[in-house]
Amino acid sequence: MVVCGDDGLAHRLAAELRGVYGEQVALVVPPATRVARQPVVGRARASGLLDRVSAAVTRAAGNGNTTTGTGNGGSGSGSGADGRGPGAGTARAPHPPGDVRVLEASEASESVLAEAGVERARALALVYDDDETNIRAALTARRLNPRIRLVLRLYNRRLGQHIEALLDQAAALALGGSDGEAGGFDTSTTVLSDADTAAPALAATAVAGTTKVVQTDGLMLRAVERPPPRPGEVADPGLCTLALLSATANDPAGADGSEGSGEQGPQLLPDERAVAAATGRGTVVLENVSYAGPALSAGRSVVPLGSLLSRRLRWSFAGIVGCVVALAVASMAVTGEPPLRATYLTLLDLFAINDPAIGQPAGRQILQLLSGLVGLLLLPVLVAAVLEALGTFRSGTALRKPPRGLSGHVVLLGVGKIGTRVLTRLRELRIPVVCVEGDPEARGLATARRLRVPVVLGNVTEEGVLEAAKIHRAHALLALTSADTTNLEAVLYARSVRPDLRVVLRLYDDDFATAVYRTLRAAHPHALTRSRSVSHLAAPAFAGAMLGRQILGAIPVERRVLLFAAVNVAGHPQLEGRTVAQAFRAGAWRVLALDTAAPGARTPAPDPDAGAPGRPSGLVWDLPSTYVLRPEDRVVLAATRRGLAELLGRRRGEGAAGV
């Protein structure tokens, strides 16, 4: 395996391939002098802010006023590498294992790829932060080795689809095959985006804090984090229990939920005996497994019809229409004319283009005068409507300001690559959002303008910026900027305004992130605090793609990750010929559903809100424990990283069963 990249995702992916799957890995990274480091001044300032909070907590403890956390404050954070420039990630990039071959090169040129062994490699991952760099290296690698499996990191979705088809076609022509299988070799190309992988988890954390959603290829998995049941209550087990949260989740000084937390840490995929014995622990249960329709479109930059006119003008038009109808009815009663002719005469009088009613009955003359009066009232209303519509179109291309009275919204700091995807996801969920961005040329501002999301331009560390975003009435704060100082200062200031505010932040250094997480839990035990790592969530999907397997998604469970994959039963003795109960291995994997439909025949799930009866064809999620898995079956399962590696095994030959 060859991994080329310039940030923490490359290091995380290399460690994943070597440490979990046991693959031989060559890592190509820029020279140490070219790797962006976090500014010393910024780190010192962030550390100073944290020291103040720590000192305040220590003084409180010394005065006997120490408070212990509740179920809200202690569930989890994902940590890991995401070093995308200075402070870009949540945690420091882990150093690859010592047996990973590391090459230093400023770019993945033809000579560098040849030195890394691309001509003999089975798979190549190009995870540079720049799309153009990845595409150029992919074209070179495909020419050097048409049989190699390619995994690209691209932010541009539409471009990624075209590049994927182009590279697959090039491999098919070179080897005389088709559909990614040429000459018995898996030459497929997979385009992934770390932003798309992490956005659902970040959005779910900010919105509900307890709901975790995985949605890919029409498959939707929803897990719910539930607090420990109160005395006398019986917890709803859902479809199955996916994880037990840390036993010390309520203790600010307790385990941080990582893999090194021991027995006090979270337990993934526990058996029924462990669930029954885990009193006082929160759980993550599977609530729904179904096929979902395609993601909602972000929409075009079209001004809604309802926003063209103000409510007062709409009521004015409604009043005038009512007057016209009343005058037409009165004209029918007075003159005896048919309805259409009476309405026609009323409109002629309204626009003052009818002949005077001289010599006609008094009732007809009075109606003509009243129609003319209504016409005079219509003129200023039409002028006001034209001016309002012009003003609306004029401001349709400008950034909106947060409206008065806004509350219960999510404040999103930073609309870069990650922030833009999270913004789109939140709007798909119909969640009100206010963005805060200091760069007027940020890539996400165009998306915010198209989605008509309010934006506050300004440095979040300046006074009044968060107030303009209505932080005192917000539901949650997502600090997703590329600087530790900005994220930490924004969170600390927001907590001073709203101590119970839900916060999610990204920090570069792993040790520093752990210290911040524990300190915020201790200082604000009744508020939910999360830290998430983009690379920690994205690395399993990239590793699975390099092994020719599709990882449907991942959900964070405190500082660990639970994976979802679709697996063909054939070729896996741990599954084939066994019942669902026998195939389950605690702490490793669990079969969740049976997929009986062909990939092209999958149908969307019925809308639960519409009350549509029935169940989506092709997916059986209520499998009995006695069902025997057959070789032709395809199952959806949940697995730990090491459990999935053990289940699928290392593919020594290209003819092994795929996922």
N, C-alpha and C positions, 0 to 999 in steps of 0.2 A: 504494500500500500504506500502511495506517495501523497503527502499532504503539503500544499503550498498555500501560505497565507502570511498576513502581516499584522495580525492582532491575536487576542486571546483565544478566539475560536479555533485557530489552527493548533495551538498548544493543547487545548481541551480535547479536540478531535483526535490528535495523535495519542494522547494519554488514554482516551476511550478505546481506541483500536488496539493498543498494546496491552493495557492493563485489564480490560474486560474481555476482549475477543482473542487475545493472544496472537495478533497479527504482527508480521514484520513490517516496520514502518520507517519510511524516510521522510524527514520533515525539512522543508525548505522555507526559511524565514529570512527577513532582511538582516544585514549586519547589526550588531548591538548598537553601534553608533547612530543607526538610522531609526531605531525603534523609538517611538515617541514616549517620553516619560512625563509623569505628572509634575507640574511646576512645584518647586519646593515651597514657594510662597503660598500657593494654594493649599498644599497639604498642611503647612504650619497653621494657616488660618482656620482650616477645618478642624485640625486637632485642638486648637485653642477653644473653638466653640464647644467641642465635645468635652474638654476638660472642665469648662464652666458648668455644664449640665451634670457631669460626674461629681463635681465638688458640691453642687446643690443637693444631689441625692445623698452623698456621704454625710453632709451636715444634717439632713433630715433623719438619717439613720442614727446619728449620734444623739439626736434629741429624743429618740424613742418614737419617732413618728413614721417609721418605715411601713410602707404599705405593700401588701402582696398582690400579685397580679390576679386577674380573673381569667375566665376562659377566653375572653376576647384578646387579651394582650399577649398570649403566648403561643399562638400557633404560627409558627413557622416562617422560614425564609429560605429561599433557594440561593445559594451562593455559588460562585464559580468565576470563570474567566470571561471577561468581555472587554478586554483592553483595546478599545477602538479609539486610539488616540489618547490624549491626556484625559484621564478620568472617564473614559467613555463607557466602561463596563461597570458591572456590579462588584467584581472581585478581581484580584490579581490573577494573571494568567499562570496556571500551574506549570511548573517545569516538567517537560516530558520525561518519561522513565529513562534511566541511563542507557538502556539498550536500544533506544530509538536513535537512528542515524540522523544527525542534524547537519544540514548544509546552509551556509549563509550566502545569500545572493540578493541583490537589490531588486531583481525581477526574474520571473520564470521564463528565461529565454530558452532557445533550442538547446544550447550547450548545457545549461543548468539542468533542464529536464533530462537530457541524456545522461548526465552525471548522476542524477538521482535514480536512474534505472527505469525510466518510464517505458522503454522499449521492452522490458521484461516484467513490468508491474501488471497486476491484475486490475487495479483501480487507481484513479487519480482524483483527488479532491482539490478544487481551486476555490479558496475561501478568502481571497483578497477583498478588501473593502470597496474597491473600485470595480464596477461592472466591466468596463472596457479591458482592464488588465486580465480578468478571468476569461473573457471571450477570446482575447488574443492567445493566451496560453492554451486554451482548449483546442483551438484550431491547429496550433503547433503540435500538441500532443496527439491529436487524431491522425495527423500526417505521419508522426513518428511510429505510432502503434495503433493501427485501425481496430485491434481487438480489445483495447483497454476500455474499461467501464469508467465513464466520466461523471463526476458530481460537481456542479457549479453552484456558486452562491451569487445570485442575481437579485437585485431589488426590483428591477423593471419586469413586471409579470408578462406583459405582452411580448417584449423582446425575448424573454426567456422561453416562451413557447416556440417562437420561430427558430431560435438557436438550437433548442432541443431537437426539433424536426430536422434541421440542417445537418447537425452532427450525426444523428442516427442514419440519415440518408447517405452521408459520406462513408460511414462504416459499412453500410450494406453494399454500396457500389464497390468498395475496395475489396470486400471479402466474398461478394457474390451471394449474399443472403438478404434477408428482409426482416423487418419488425424487431430489430435489435438482437436477433439470434442469427449470427452469421458464422457458418462453419463450425457450429457447436459451441461458440464462444458468446458470452453475454456482453454485447458491445453497447448496451443501452446508455443513454444520457439522461441524467436526472438533474433538473434545475430546482433548487430550493432557496428559500429566503429565511434567514434567521429572524428577521422582523415578523414575517408571517407566522413563524412557529411560536414566537414568544408573545405576540399580541393578544391571543385569546386568554392566556393565563394572567397577563397583566390587567386586562380589562375585567376579567371575572373577579380578580382580587379587589379591584377598586370599587366595583359595582356592589357586589354582595359580600365579598370577603369569605364566603363559605361555599360558593358554587364554582365548580371547575368543569369546563366544557372542552371537549375535543371534537372538532368537526372537520372532516376531510373526505374527499371522494364520495360525498353524499352520505357518509356515516357520521352520526352524532352520538357521542357518549357524554352523559352528564353525571358527575359525581357531586355529592353534597357533604360538606363538613358539618358534623353535628356535635354539640357540646355533650358532656356526660349527662345522663338522665338524672333527674332529681329523685330523692327517696320516694318510693311509691309509684314512680312512672316507669313505663315499659318503652324502651327505645324502639323505634321503627327500624328493622334491619334492612329495609329496601330490598333490592334484588340480591345483593351480597355485600359483605364488608371488605372494602379494599385495603384499609389501613387503620391502625390504632395510633393515635397521636401520642406525643411524649407524655410520660407519667409526670414530668416536671413542667408541663406547659404553663401551669399557673405560678411557677416560681421564677421570678426574674433572674435569679442567680443559677437556675438549673440548666439542664442540657439544652444545647442550641439546636437539637434536632438533626444533626449531621450523622453520617455513617459511623463516626467514632463515638457516638453518645452511649453505646452499649445497650444494656437492657432498659435503661431509662429513656432511650430514644424512641422514635416512631418504629412501629412494626408494620411492614408492608405485607399484604396478602396473608393475614393470620388465619388459622383454622378456627373451627367453632369452639373448641376447648379454650383457645387463647382469648377469644372474644368474650366468652362467658366469665373467664377469670379476671379480665381487665376491668375491674370496677374503678370508677372515677376517671376514666380516660375518654377523651373525645374520639370520635370515629369518622372515617371517610367512607361513605356507602355509595354504591352504584344505584342511581335512581332511574335512569332511562337509557335504553339502547335502541336506536331506531335509525332509519334512513331519513335524511332531511333533504329538502330541496336545495337548490343553489343559493349561494349567499346573496343577500340583497345588494342590488347595484347602488353605487354611491350616488348615482344620479347626475344629471347635467346641471349646468349653471343656468337654470330657468327660474325666474321669479314666480313664486306661487300666485295664482290668481287672487286668492283671498288677501294677499298683502298689498295689492295694487291700491286699494281704497281703504280708508280708515273705517272703523265701525260707525262713526257718526255719519259719514257720507253714505254708507250702505243703508242706514236707517232713513236718511233723507230721500234716497231714491225709492225705497219701499213706500214711504209716505206719498210720494208723488204718483207712483203707480196705483196706489189705493184710491187717490183722488180721481184719477182718470177712469178707473173702473166704476166708481160711484157716479161720476158725471155721465158715463155711457149708459148706465142703468137708468138714471134719471131721464136722459134723453129718450130712451125707449118708452118710458112711462108717459112722458109729456107729448111726444110727437107720434107715437105708435109705429116708429120705424123698426125694421128688423135689426137684430143684434149687430151684424157686421156693418150695416150702413150707419147705425147710431154711433158705433165706435169710431168709424171713419170720420163722421162729421165732428165728433168731439176732438179728435186729433187735429183736424183742420182748424178748429177754433183755438186749440191749444197753441199751435204754431202761428196763429194770426194770419192765415192764408185763406180763410173762408170769407164769403160775402157777408156783409152786415145783415143781421136778421131784422131788417126794416119791413114793417107790415106783417110780421109773423106774430103768433101769440106771445103774451108776456112771459110765459114759462120758458119758451125757447130763447127769448132775448136774455133772460136772467142766466140761463145755462151758458150762453155764449160769453157773457161777462165773467162768469166764474171760471170758465175754461181759459180765458185770456189771463186772468189773475194767476192761475196755476202755471201757465206758460211763463209769466214773469218770474215766478219762484224757481222754475226749472233752470233758467239761464245761469244764475250764480252757482247752482249746484254743478252744472256741466263744466263751468270754468274751473271750479275747485277740483273736480275729478281729474281733469286734464293735467292740472298742475301737480296733483298728488301722484298720478301715474308716472309723469316725467321724473319726479323726485325719486320714486321707488326704483325705476330703471337706472337712474343715475347712481344711486347708492347700492344697486345690486352687485356691482363689480368691486365695491369697497368692502373693507373689513367691518363686520358688525361689532357694536359695543354691547356689553352685557346689559340686558334690559333691567328695568327697575323691578324690584320685588322677586328677582330670581332666587331660588333656594333649592336645596336638595340636589345640586348639580355636582359634577366632578371637575376639579381644577387640574388641568394638564399642563405641566411645565415642560416646555421643549417640544417642538414639532419637527424633529429630524426624521431619520429613517424609522426608528422604533416608535417615536411619538406619533408619526403620521399613520402608521398601521393601527396603533391603539386607538387613535381618534376615529378612524373608519370603523373599527370594530364597535366602539361605544355608540356611534350613530346608528349602526345596524341594529343594535339592541334598544334603540330609541331612548338612550340615556342623554340628558342634557349635559353639555360640556362647555367649559370656558377655557380657552387656550391662553397661555402666557408665553411670549416669545420675545427675546431680546434682539434677534437678527431680523430686520425687515425683509431680507432676501431668503429666509429659510424655505426649504423645499415644501414643508407642510402647509404654508400659508395659502397656497393655491387650492389645496384640498379643503382647508377650512372655509375659504371663500365660496367654493362650489357647494359645500354642504351647509352654508349659511350658519356657521358656528361662530359665536362671539369670540373676539380675540383682543387681548390687551398687549400692546407693544411696549416693551420696557424691560429693564433689568430687574429681575425678581428680587434682588438684594436691595433695591432702592425703596425708600419709604413710599407707601401709597399704591404700589403696583398690585400686591396681593389683595389689598382692600378694594381696588377697582375690579378685581375678579370675584368679588363677593365671597372671600374666603370665610368670613364669619358665619355665612349661611350655607356653606358647601357641605356635601356629604362625604367627600373624599378628596385627597390630594395625591396626584401622581407626579413625583419629581423624576423626570426622565431626561434631564439635560446631560451634557457631556462633561460636567465639572463637579467634583466632589463638594467643593465649597458652596456652589450654588444650590445643589440638592440639599445638603445638610442645613445650610442657613435658612432655606425656605421652609424646611420641615420644622426646625426649632422655632422659627417665628410663627408659623401657622399653629403650632401647639401652644404657644403663649397666648394666641387669640382664642383658640378652641382646643382646650386640653383633651377633649374626647374625639378629636378629628381622626378619621381613618387615613393613614399615610402609607405610601409605597414609594421607596426610593432606591436609586442605583448608586453604588459606590465602587470605586476601582479596586482598592486593596482589600483582600479577604480578611486579614486580621483586623483592619480598621472597620470593615463592615460588621464583623462580629461584635466588636466593642460598641459601635453605635447602636446596633440592634439591642444588645443587653441593657445598655444605659437608657435607651428610650423606653424599654419595657419597665425598667425600675422607676423611671421618672413619671411615666404615665401608664400605670398598670391597668386602667380601665379603658384604654384606647387601643385599637388594633394597629400594630406596626408590622409591615412586611418589607423584606428586601428580596429582590428577584434578580437573577442572572440570566441574560439572554443566551449566552453561550452554553450555560448549564442546561437550559431547556432545548437548545438547538442541536447540540453535539450528538445526542443519540439518534436523531433523525438523519443527520449527515453520515454517521457511522453505518446505520442500517442501509442507506442507499449505496454506500461503497461495497457492502457485502451482498448487494443485489436483493435487498429485502426492504419492504415498505413498512416504515414505522408510522402508524396512523397519527400518533401524537403523544404528548407527555403531559402529565400534571404534576406540579410540585406538591410534595407532602413534607412540610417544614423544609429541611435542607436536603431532602432526598427527592428522587424522581421516580415516578411510576409510568411505565411505557405501555402503550396499546399497539398491538400488531395484528394483522390478518395472516394466518398461517395455513398452508396446505397440510393436511394430516399425513398424506403419503410421505414416506421416508423418515418419519419421526417415531421411533419405537416408544417414546414416552407417551405418545398420544394414540397411535394406531392400534385398534383392537381393544382399547381400554374404555371403561365407562367414564363419564364426566367426573364422577367422584374419584375414581382411581387415577385419572390424569392430573388431578389437582395436586400440586406440591406447595405446601405452606412456605411462604417467604421467597418463592421462586416464580411460579406462574399459576394462573387460574383461567379456565375456559369460561368465557362470558356468553357467547352467542354462536349460533351456527348459521353460516351464510350458504343458502342453497340456490341462489340465483347466479346466473352468469354475469360477469362484470358489465356487459352492455344491457342487461335486462333488469337492472336495479330500478326500483320505483320509489318515488318519494314517499315519506311517511305522511299519513293524513294529518291535517291540522288539528291539534287537540282543542284549540279554541273554537273550531267550527263544528265540533261534535261529530266528526266523520267516523262512522263505525269501521270495525275491521282492523287488520294489522297489515303492515307493509309486507308485500310478498317478497320471498327470498331471504328473510331474516327471522330466525327463531331464537328469541332471547330467553324464553322460559324453558330451557332444556331440563328435562328430568335428570336427576343424578345417575339414573340407571341407563341412560342412553349410551350406546356403544359407538364410538367414533370410527367411521369407515375411511378407507384410503382416499375415496373421492370427495370427502368432506373438506370444507374450508371453514375454519373457526376464527372468531375474534377473541383474543385473549389479552389479559393484563399480566404484565411480567415486570420483575425488577431487571436492572441492567445485566447483572450477572446471571440471573435466572434465564433471561432470553438468550444470552450467549451459550449457556449450558444446554438449553433446549434445542437450539438450532445447530450448535456446534460450528466449528471452523470448516468452511468449505474448501477442501483440498482439491476438488475437481470442479470443473465448470458445469458438469452435468448434474450437480446436486439439486435437490428440490428447492424451489424458490419460495418466496413469500410474497 
